Amino acid sequence: MRQLLYDRYLSFFVLLLLVGLQGCASTNPLAAAETSEQRAYAAYGTFVIFQEKAVDLVGEESIPSDVRLRIIAAEDRAKPVADNLLDAYVEFLVVKAEFNAGNTSQDRLVVAANSLDDWVTRLAPMVNELIRTLQGAE
Amino acid sequence: MDPLSLIILAVNGIRTVINNPALGGGSSVRFDEASELLGILGVLIGQGADGVDDLKKFTEVIESMAAQGRGPSSAEWDIMRGRSDDAHARLQAAKEELLGEEEEVDDEVPTSSEPEPEVGEEDPISASESDPTEEEEPPPAG
């Protein structure tokens, strides 16, 4: 709960800061998302951006091996959560299609959407950890 | 001052306030944690803004989606998943390489930590010192 509050607080704070200083140029994909699907894609995409940043840094010979291994370990921990988010998204799409066809209840759709949001919430601190490790390398 | 420098300045300023109880900060765990992440953000922004540019472009994609009231398409998901899997595979390959290097170093360690020669036993240094070629004195002048 504390982590959730913290992440939401931070997202808001960072968004406020960046929007305030850069006009309309926001750099917070999660804050721009409005639906569960958009939030899931925003969280996953943000993870991918920092994964690619990790690849760049791990290729830097000037960075000590132990630091590079820590970056890889942070990515290793986050990747299964990101994959679970993808699975939850696929499940959400199935339930949504069933709902639109009148084959399932709205409750089930809400449960699937909540599950998707839950995986977004779980991925966020993992991405933060990856960012922290990247900072350590820099 | 360009916007990036302004952001860095602002992030550092806010960190200072957050870290300083006398200025009203530092009074809760959340602020401490926020301070830490703001530091990260400051560094990430300050190191050339590559990641920020990517984030900015991606944010625009999400904003566009929200404006159109649509979800991500399966093609967009496929591309993103491909990028993720590719990055993960490259990191795993780098991990194997790094661990391989570490093992090589470990293999070399025992040779350098061989037991010291006992007293009386001729060690390589004294052996080289007793090299007859080095002991050869130059012929007396004249």
Interface residues (C-beta under 8 A of the other chain):
Chain A: R2 L5 Y6 Y9 L10 F13 V14 L17 L18 L21 Q22 A25 S26 T27 N28 P29 A32 A33 E34 T35 E37 Q38 A40 Y41 A42 Y44 G45 T46 F47 V48 I49 F50 Q51 E52 K53 A54 V55 V58 G59 S65 R68 L69 I71 I72 E75 D76 K79 A82 L86 Y89 N128 I131 R132 L134 Q135 E138
Chain B: P3 L6 I7 A10 V11 I14 V29 R30 E33 A34 E36 L37 L38 G39 I40 L41 V43 L44 Q47 D50 G51 V52 D54 L55 K56 F58 T59 V61 I62 E63 M65 A66 G71 P72 E76 W77 M80 R81 R83 S84 A87 H88 R90 L91 Q92 A94 K95 L98 L99 E101 E102
